[in-house]
Every structure is written in structure tokens, then in C-alpha cells.
Amino acid sequence: MTSDQKTDESQAQRTSTFPRLLTVPEAAERLCLKQSTIRRLILERRIDTVRPSRRSVRIPERAVLEILKRGYQRALAE
């Protein structure tokens, strides 16, 4: 195994352990919602977020998938 292959393999392992993070526009597009609705869900703490810096916010892909599984109406009702 070459050093390049080892690097590729270790990089793949690292990225598979980190959750995919979506921006507000990406999450809105996947859920077919307006960005303002996503921001409201964030403010109401109805969707998990990660804040890499003070001003930026990211949404774990699994949080978007959970809303899709539960259905948007149920997510709003909780």
C-alpha cells in the first residue's frame, strides 16, 4: 500500500465519522421549505444545529432526515 492510499483511506475514515453539515439554504432546498422557515425552526430549537463560528450555523444532515421521516407537520407540532 502506498502512502497516498494510506492517506486516502484515513481521510475516508475521518469523513465517514463526521456528520454531513448543511447550510440553511441547503436544508431548505432538501425540505422544500423557505429559508425563513428553517431559521424559525432553529430559533425555536426544533431542529438540531452546529455553530462552527459565532455567526454561522449548520444543520446536521440527520436532523433534516428526521424531519423527513416524521413529517414536517409533526416536527412543527412538537
C-alpha positions as CSV (number, residue, x, y, z in Angstrom):
1,M,0.0,0.0,0.0
2,T,1.4,3.4,-1.0
3,S,1.4,6.4,1.3
4,D,-1.2,8.0,-1.0
5,Q,-3.5,5.1,-0.5
6,K,-3.0,5.3,3.3
7,T,-3.8,9.0,3.3
8,D,-6.9,8.4,1.2
9,E,-8.0,5.6,3.5
10,S,-7.5,7.6,6.7
11,Q,-9.2,10.6,5.2
12,A,-12.2,8.5,4.2
13,Q,-12.4,7.1,7.7
14,R,-12.4,10.7,9.2
15,T,-15.1,12.0,6.9
16,S,-17.3,9.0,7.5
17,T,-17.3,9.7,11.2
18,F,-18.1,13.4,10.9
19,P,-21.8,14.1,10.1
20,R,-22.5,16.0,6.9
21,L,-23.5,19.5,7.7
22,L,-25.8,21.6,5.6
23,T,-26.2,25.3,5.3
24,V,-29.7,26.9,5.8
25,P,-30.2,27.2,2.1
26,E,-29.3,23.5,1.5
27,A,-31.6,22.3,4.3
28,A,-34.4,24.5,3.0
29,E,-34.0,23.1,-0.5
30,R,-33.9,19.5,0.7
31,L,-37.1,20.0,2.7
32,C,-38.8,22.2,0.1
33,L,-39.2,24.9,2.6
34,K,-38.3,28.6,2.7
35,Q,-35.1,29.6,4.4
36,S,-37.1,31.7,6.8
37,T,-38.9,28.6,7.9
38,I,-35.7,26.8,8.6
39,R,-34.4,29.8,10.6
40,R,-37.6,29.8,12.6
41,L,-37.2,26.1,13.4
42,I,-33.6,26.9,14.5
43,L,-34.8,29.8,16.7
44,E,-37.5,27.6,18.3
45,R,-34.9,24.8,18.8
46,R,-37.0,22.3,16.8
47,I,-34.0,21.3,14.6
48,D,-30.5,20.5,15.8
49,T,-27.7,22.8,14.8
50,V,-24.0,23.1,14.9
51,R,-22.3,26.5,15.2
52,P,-18.8,26.4,13.7
53,S,-18.4,30.1,14.5
54,R,-20.5,32.8,16.2
55,R,-22.3,33.9,13.1
56,S,-22.6,30.7,11.0
57,V,-24.9,27.8,11.6
58,R,-25.0,24.4,10.1
59,I,-27.6,21.7,10.3
60,P,-26.6,18.0,10.6
61,E,-28.0,16.0,7.6
62,R,-29.5,13.6,10.1
63,A,-31.7,16.3,11.5
64,V,-33.1,17.0,8.1
65,L,-33.7,13.3,7.5
66,E,-35.5,13.1,10.9
67,I,-37.9,15.8,9.8
68,L,-38.5,14.0,6.5
69,K,-39.2,10.7,8.4
70,R,-41.5,12.3,11.0
71,G,-43.2,14.6,8.5
72,Y,-43.0,18.4,8.6
73,Q,-46.3,18.9,10.3
74,R,-45.3,16.7,13.3
75,A,-42.0,18.5,13.6
76,L,-43.8,21.8,13.9
77,A,-46.3,20.4,16.4
78,E,-43.6,19.2,18.8
